[in-house]
């Protein structure tokens, strides 16, 4: 079997889909994208296309190594996201070739289902207590929210108090055992993150996420001293080499590699296994589309340390299209009692509605993240 073609589709709300075709009529789908940089990732995939045409798609490990090591410069969000989407599509092809879900080819499942959480609020969260109650009534047992708006290096306690008040409203609305994740989103700098982590501790959070940017991970040592709340990070880390020091430093409790950014199924499986050796939990990052979620669930299926899965149904970013809109079977991600079953169809376990994708790609998108500024005019982390 040989790869004959790669085709890319930019579809709303902010996604990029990849279809890889073979001479035996088996096709695979991947989701290579950096949110806000879809065209840049598209160009990276196109640059790798010449190498892939004519290759055996079943030799995934060799292809991965060549795509990663074949250039003098390596790593980073663009290249690793391009590799990630290609890798997902190759695993989809391999599963279809052997008529087995990807998790069977990775040694078999350790679970039948996994807990999922739902997003509430947006970039500037309001009325989150009411939204959390609606998610609880819909059957979810955990939610995540953006904790703050823009925060300067050292800012006023008013912003701390506003965040704490929002979390308190959620806890009052859903009770003491409902899971709450608070995403600092890298918006908060070390000095303020220590205060915020400490102030949120009485609310028994499921985790705090990205309390500082990943390039400032050394600050996690001080933040960990400020709280007993589990610390999660990793969505902006792109390979096992990026995660290596995070594990040896020992200040993180949950890692969140993204299956569309961190080298795909092949690389995230390695990262997950490394995490297990350091007694660190896995919660794959996935505010993206159905292909990325399907790939994440294949890793969840084979990773004993996976405990919850992010998913994007109804997320504030999904304007124009949502998670299920490009699937033939919209029930494949049916959530029940806060869990989703692992798809057990061949490959990634989903069937893409190609006609819908092609039609949507005619319109495409130009999604960009907002640019925020502090009150004094300096640029703020989004």
N, C-alpha and C positions, 0 to 999 in steps of 0.2 A: 504494500500500500504506500502511496506517495501523496504528499501535499500538492494540490494543483492550484489553489487560489486562496487569497485572504481578502475579505471585504469588510469595510467598516461603516457603521451607521450611527450618526449622532442624533439622538432622540431626546425629546423632552422627558423629564424636566431638566436634567443636567448630565445625562448619561452618554456613554459611547459603547456600542456593542460591536463585537468582532465575530465574524463567521469564517471558519477555516474549512475548506472543502478538500476532498480526496478523490483519487481516481477510482475508488470502489463505491462511491456514492454516499459515503458516511461523512457527515458534517458535524462540527463541534462549535459551541458558542462560548465566548468569553466576554468579560467586561473590563477592558483596559481604560482607565480614566483617572485623571486628577481633576477634582471638582474645580471649575474655573479655568482649567488648562486643557480642555478636551482636544483642541486642535493641535496643541504641542505633543500630546501623547499619540494622537493619530499619526503625526509626522514620524514619531519614533517607531511606531509599529511598521509604517511603510518602509522605513530604513532597514528594518530587520527582515522584510518580506523576501528580498532576493536570496537570503540565506535559506529560508524555510522552503521555498518552492523546490519540489523534487525530493525532499527528505521524507524519511519514514516517520509518521506522526507517533508511532508507538514507542519510539526511543526518547521518551520525555526527559529522562535524566541527562542524557547526552546533549539534547537540544538546549536544555536549561543552562548547562555549564558553558556551552559555546556562546549563547546569547549574553550571559553574564561576563564571562572571562575573555570573550573574543575581541573586545575593545580595550584599549589602554586605560580609558576612564570608565569607571563602573559605579553602580549604586545610585542612590538618589531617587527622588519621587518619580521623575519622568521615565527613566529607563526601567526601573523596577515595576512601575505600573504597566508599561508596555509588555514586559516579560510576564507579568501576572495574568493579563488577559489572554495572551498566547497560551500560557500554561493551563489555564482553566479550559480553553477550547480543546487542547490536546488531551486532557484527561476526559473530557466529554466524549471525544472520538474514541478513546481507548475503552471506555466503559461500554459504549455502543457496540464496538467491535467484539467485545467479549460478552455482551448482553448481561452486564452486571453494573450495579451502582459503583461509583468511585470508591466508596468506603470498603467495599469487598476487595477491591484490588489493593487497598492499603492495609489489609490484614483482618478486616471485619470490624463490625460495630461493637462498641462497648455500651451503647445506649440505644433506645428506640425513639426517644424524644428528648427535647431540651427546653428549658424555660426560656421565654422571650420577654423582653421589656418593650414598652411603647414610649415614644417621645411625647412630652407635653410642652406647650408654650413654644416660643420662637426665640429669635435673637434678643428680643426685649420682652421677657416673659411677664405676663399679667394673668390674673384670675386662675392661677395654677391649681389652687385647691379644688375648684369646681371641675377643672379638666381632669385632675387625678381621680376624682370620684367617678367621673364618667368612664374612665379606663377600668377602674375596679369593677364597676357595674357591667362592663363589657367582657369581664372574665380575666383580665390581666392581673397579675400579682406583683408587678414591679413596673416602675416608670423611671425615666431619666429626664432631666431638665437642664437647660443652661442656667448657671447659678447667678451670673452677673451681667450687667451691661459693660460698657468700657470702664476700665480701672487703670488709673495712673500708677507709676512705680510706687509712690506713697500717696494714698488718697484719703478721703474723709471716712469717718466711721459710719456716716449715713449710708454709704453703699454696702457696708458690711451689714448694717441693721436691716436694710431692704432685702438683702438676700436671705438672712436668717428669718425674717418675717414670712417670706414666700415659702420656705421649707416648713416653717411652723404651721402655715395654713394647710399644706399638703398633709402633714402628719395628723392634724386635727380632722381632716376630711376622710382619711383612709384608715386610720388606726395605727397602732404601734408595730404591727407585724408586716405591714405592706412594705415592699422593697422600694427604696428611693436612692437613685444615683444622681449626684450633683456634678455636672460637667463645668469645671472652671474654664475649659476651652482654651487654655493657654493665655487667657486674657489677663490673668492675675500674676503679678510679679511677686518675687519671694517674700518681701516684707509684708505685703498684704495677705498673701496666701497662708502664711503662718497664723495670722489672726483669724482669718475666715475658717480655716480648718478647725481651730480650737473652738470657735464660737458655734460651729455646726455639730460638734460632737454630741451634745445632749439629745440629738434627734435620731440617733442610731441608724445612720445612713448605711446603705448597702456598699457604697464606695464613693470616694471623691475622685474625679477623673481629670487628668492633665492639670494638676494644680499649678504647674509651671510648664513652659515649653520644653520639648524634649532636648533642645540644645542646652538647657539649664538643669539637666537631671541631677547634677551634683547637689542642687538645692533640696532634693527630696529628703536628704539626711536630716536637715533641720525641720522640715515640715513633718516628717514622721515622728519627731520628738514632740510635736505640738498636738498630736492626736493619736488615738487608737483606731480611728476609722481606716478601713482598708484603702490603700492608694492604688489607683489604676492609671496606666499610661501606655503609649505605644502606637497610637494610630498614625503618628508622623515619624515612625521608624520603619526601615524598609528592608532589612536583611538580618540574618542571625548575627552578623558582625556588629550591627547597630545595637542589638539587644545584649550582647555579651557582657559589657561592663555593668549594665543595669542589673543583671542577675548577680554578678559577683559583689556588687555594692550592697545588695540585700535590703533596699528600702522600698521596693515595690511589691505589692501583694497580688496584683492582677495585671496581666498584659493584654493589650488590645490590638494585635496586628490586624491589618486590613487585607483581605484576600485579593482585593483589586489594586493594592499598592505595594505589598510586601512580597513580591515574587510569586504570587499565586499559591496553589495547593501544595506544590512541591516544597517551597521554602517555608510556608507557614507550618507545615507538618514538622519540619526540623525545629522551628522556633518553639512550637508547642511542646515538643519532646525535651528541649533544653529547659523550658520553664518547669516542667514536671520534676526534673532533676534538682531544681532549686526550690521545690515546694511552693511554686507560684501558680495561681489559677489562670485560666484562659477565658476571655470573653471577646471574641472577634468583633472588631469595629465594622459596621455595615449600615451606614445611612444611604445606601445606594440602591441599585436595581435588583431584579429577580435573579440574574445570573450570579452576581456577587453573593447574594444570600444563599443560593443553592450551593455554591462552592464552599461558603462558610459552614453550612450544615454538614457537608461531607467531612470537614475537619472536626467539627463537633462530635460527629459519630464515632471517630476513632481516637479521640483525646480524652483520657480519663479526667484530666484537670479542667476541662471545659465545664462551666457551670451556668452560663446564661448567654443568650445571643441577641445582639441588637438587630432590629429590622425597621424598615422605613415606612410601613403602611401608615398613611395619614400624617407623615412628618411635614413640618412647615416648609421644607424645601420643595416638596412635590407639588408644584403648580403646573397644571396642564396635563400631566399624566401621573399615575401612581404605580405602586409596586406590582399590582396584578394585571395591569392593562396590556402587557405584551405577552401574556401567557395563554396557551390554548386551554389548559385546565386551571381555572382560577381557584380551585379548591386545594391545590397542591400545598399551599402554605396556610391551611385552615388552622386557626389557633383555638385551642380548647383548654380551659382551666389554666391559662397562663403558659401553656406549652405548645410546641409545634412538633409534629412527627418528622423524622428524618425521611426525605424523599427516597424511595427505594426503586425507582425506575432506572433504566440503563444510563450510564454516564452521570451527569449532574442531577438527573432525575426530573428534569423539567422539559417541556416542549415549548419552544418559542413560536409565537404567532408571527411568522416571517412576513406575511402580507401586511400586517399592522406595522411592523417595524419599518418596512420599506416605505410605506405611506408616510409614517411619522418622520422619517429621515429626509423627506422632501422639504419639510419645514425646518427641521433641526432646532438648534438653540444657540444662544450665546450667553450662557449663565456665567456670571461673575459674582464673587463674594463682595459684600459691601465694604467700603472704605470708611473707617471710623476715625474720629479725632477727639482728643480730650478737650476740655473746656479752654485750655490755653493754646490750642491750635496744633499741638503735636499729634502725630499719628498714633492711634491706639491699636492694640492687638484685637483682631476680630476672632 
